[in-house]
Every structure is written in structure tokens, then in C-alpha cells.
């Protein structure tokens, strides 16, 4: 799978909903009901970050839920890529775009959403064939204003901004022509997870899925 083919697939994935939940799962028993709640609310694309001991097991659990497209976030090296594929991830997300991660995803035929925070990083990824990228850390890197500024000189690139985006800020990003979707954690707040309040998570997901873009 070439980077161009990867980018085509990630573009299709990003088109499925305006918001991709960015999930940090600390308890494996939350994985399946969380996936069910988010998918029921209209958010089928789920990013599980590889930041907790049970993250890979969570990917496996969530991948079994009908209607979902589960990916692995925070891919930092080739070992992460191999582990994500083995767990059942259907796409990968990285905060950057290093050669080892890109090469491992190509070898594993795993669609990759690589990260960029500057025009230079975005151009380097574009030259490698990635026209669909993650803008990270979005709020810290200048927010929607920065992405708007990138649209004119880099019209070939579309972004999924992630990092610090709230429900209130999401529409500012989604209104931009170079934004395909946003990544956010507000649809699965820690308190709702702790309480097992899946109905609240479905409510938040439904509101996020209705955001215009």
C-alpha cells in the first residue's frame, strides 16, 4: 500500500463523521459499552490511544462491535504499528510523521493519519504522498486561525485537527475548507466513563455527529 493509497483510505474514514473520538481507556470493561454508545450516537470512527496498559486489548474488544471502525492512536514506532495491527486496528494515527512509522504502516498496509504542526512538516508529508493529515496539537499550534492560514498555500492538504479541541471550538475548525473532521475527547468524559453513563455518552456523540461541516 502506497502513501497515496493510505491517504485515500484515511480520507474516506475521516469523511464518515465530523468528529473522531480520541479515547484513553484505562479499564478494559469500558471498551465494548463505550464503543456501542459512541456508534449508537453516530460516531463510528474511534481512535484508541496507546497510552494505557489495556489499550491494545481495548482495540480488540471495540473492533468486534458492529458498525465501528477502530484505529490506534499515538503510534510512535514500528513496534506500535505491528501491535496495533495485531490487535485489530483498521487505521493508525501518529502525532508526527517519522520514517519508521510511515514505513511500518506501508509494510503492514495500515492506513495512516500522520501528524503535522507546521507548514514545513505538512509539506514533507505531502511530498511523501500524504494529502490527509492530522494537525496536532491543534489548539497549542495556533488553532483554527493557523489552519485557515495554511489553506491558501497548501490547498492539496486536508486535516483532522486534534488536541485541546472542545465541543464549543469544534465548529470553528469544521467550517474551514481544509478540515475533514476533528478529533476530540469531550464525547467520552472521564466522569461519564467512571459512572458507566453510556446514555450520556450516546447523547454527546449524537450532538457531535450533528455538527455541520
CORZI-V114707 format. One record per backbone hydrogen bond with DSSP energy under -0.5 kcal/mol. NH is the residue of the N-H (numbers start at 1). CO is the residue of the C=O. E is the energy in kcal/mol with one decimal. If there is no record, write none. Layout:
NH_CO_E ; NH_CO_E
//
This chain:
6_2_-2.6 ; 7_3_-2.8 ; 8_4_-1.9 ; 9_5_-2.1 ; 10_6_-2.7 ; 11_7_-2.3 ; 12_8_-1.8 ; 13_9_-2.2 ; 14_10_-2.8 ; 15_11_-1.2 ; 16_13_-1.6 ; 17_14_-0.6 ; 20_182_-3.0 ; 21_19_-0.6 ; 21_45_-0.8 ; 22_184_-2.2 ; 23_21_-0.7 ; 23_47_-3.3 ; 25_23_-0.7 ; 26_24_-0.6 ; 30_27_-2.1 ; 31_28_-1.3 ; 32_28_-0.5 ; 33_29_-0.5 ; 34_30_-2.2 ; 35_31_-2.3 ; 36_32_-2.6 ; 37_33_-2.2 ; 38_34_-2.4 ; 39_35_-2.6 ; 40_36_-2.2 ; 41_37_-1.2 ; 42_39_-1.4 ; 43_38_-2.4 ; 44_42_-0.6 ; 46_44_-0.6 ; 46_69_-2.4 ; 47_21_-2.5 ; 48_46_-0.6 ; 48_71_-2.6 ; 49_23_-2.7 ; 49_47_-0.6 ; 50_73_-1.8 ; 51_49_-1.9 ; 52_49_-0.5 ; 55_52_-1.6 ; 58_54_-2.5 ; 59_55_-2.1 ; 60_56_-1.8 ; 61_57_-2.3 ; 62_58_-2.9 ; 63_59_-2.4 ; 64_60_-0.6 ; 64_61_-0.9 ; 65_62_-1.6 ; 68_65_-1.6 ; 69_44_-2.9 ; 71_46_-3.2 ; 72_91_-2.2 ; 73_48_-2.7 ; 75_93_-2.3 ; 76_74_-0.6 ; 81_77_-1.5 ; 82_78_-2.4 ; 83_79_-2.4 ; 84_80_-2.4 ; 85_81_-2.3 ; 86_82_-2.2 ; 87_83_-1.6 ; 88_84_-0.8 ; 88_85_-1.0 ; 89_84_-2.5 ; 90_70_-3.3 ; 91_70_-0.5 ; 92_111_-3.0 ; 93_72_-2.5 ; 94_113_-2.0 ; 102_98_-2.5 ; 103_99_-3.2 ; 104_100_-2.1 ; 105_101_-2.2 ; 106_102_-2.3 ; 107_103_-2.5 ; 108_104_-2.2 ; 109_105_-0.7 ; 109_106_-0.8 ; 110_105_-2.5 ; 111_90_-0.5 ; 111_109_-0.6 ; 113_92_-2.5 ; 114_112_-0.6 ; 115_96_-2.3 ; 116_134_-2.7 ; 122_118_-2.3 ; 123_119_-2.4 ; 124_120_-2.4 ; 125_121_-2.1 ; 126_122_-2.2 ; 127_123_-2.5 ; 128_124_-1.1 ; 129_125_-0.5 ; 129_126_-1.4 ; 130_125_-2.7 ; 131_129_-0.9 ; 133_131_-0.5 ; 133_158_-2.7 ; 134_114_-3.3 ; 135_160_-0.9 ; 136_116_-1.6 ; 136_134_-0.8 ; 138_135_-0.6 ; 138_162_-2.6 ; 139_163_-2.3 ; 141_137_-2.2 ; 142_139_-1.3 ; 143_138_-2.8 ; 145_142_-0.6 ; 146_142_-0.9 ; 146_143_-0.6 ; 147_143_-1.6 ; 148_144_-2.5 ; 149_145_-1.8 ; 150_146_-1.5 ; 151_147_-1.1 ; 152_148_-0.6 ; 153_149_-0.6 ; 154_150_-1.9 ; 155_152_-0.5 ; 157_154_-1.5 ; 158_131_-2.9 ; 159_178_-2.7 ; 160_133_-2.1 ; 161_181_-0.7 ; 162_135_-2.6 ; 163_183_-0.6 ; 170_166_-2.1 ; 171_167_-0.6 ; 172_169_-1.1 ; 173_169_-1.0 ; 173_170_-0.6 ; 174_170_-2.5 ; 175_171_-1.4 ; 176_173_-2.0 ; 179_176_-1.3 ; 180_159_-2.6 ; 180_178_-0.5 ; 181_159_-1.0 ; 182_18_-2.4 ; 183_161_-2.7 ; 184_20_-2.0 ; 188_185_-1.8 ; 189_186_-0.6 ; 193_189_-2.1 ; 194_190_-2.8 ; 195_191_-2.0 ; 196_192_-0.7 ; 196_193_-0.9 ; 197_192_-2.7 ; 198_196_-1.8 ; 201_197_-1.5 ; 202_198_-2.4 ; 203_199_-2.1 ; 204_200_-2.5 ; 205_201_-2.5 ; 206_202_-2.5 ; 207_203_-2.0 ; 208_204_-2.2 ; 209_205_-2.8 ; 210_206_-1.0 ; 211_208_-1.5
//
